[in-house]
Amino acid sequence: MAVMHRIRIFHAFLALTVLAAYFSAEMGLIHAWLGYGVAGFILFRLIWALSGVPQLGLERFYPSFKDLHLKGMATNPVISRVLLAGIAISVIGATATGVMMDNGRSLQPTSLSSFSFSGESEEREGGEGEDESGEAYEEAHELLANLAMAFVIMHVLYLLAFKRPLARFMLFANKSGK
């Protein structure tokens, strides 16, 4: 299987997991498990980048502004890279703050006994200082998740407007035989 086909399969699983985590924000344990799934995909992608295959390198996320000119700016690769970097940073940040808030509690076997679709049964234990930092993590987590969705929307709209063949390929809507 070609590298680009593996990338789009990975992309599909990551995108679906991120979207499921985002839209399950009020579903307690399910949201936490999906967040750990996103963390696993991020870790896998970082390890995959070490393979040395050029298409998998992390340099695809680094925008270079040196060749950016007004003419042809809309289709310049720097725009795709800025959007990808925004998505990567915000998803990694949202995932990291989510993991820090949960602190592994959702992975404990006892979490199944208090299974809930809402976050109500997930009372935080600790003192006043921990509660304040927990609120800060929660605010950062929500902000980064919303920022990620904004970048995703811009990314999708940009690809549909200026890079339609790539968008069709990544969405498995390309013509058969290629």
Secondary structure, 3 states (H helix, E strand, C coil): CCHHHHHHHHHHHHHHHHHHHHHCCCCCHHHHHHHHHHHHHHHHHHHHHCCCCHHHCHHHHCCCCCCCCCCCHHHCHHHHHHHHHHHHHHHHHHHHHHHHHHCCHHHCHHHHCCCCCCHHHCCCCCCHHHHHHHHHHHHHHHHHHHHHHHHHHHHHHHHHHHCHHHHHHHCCCCCCCC
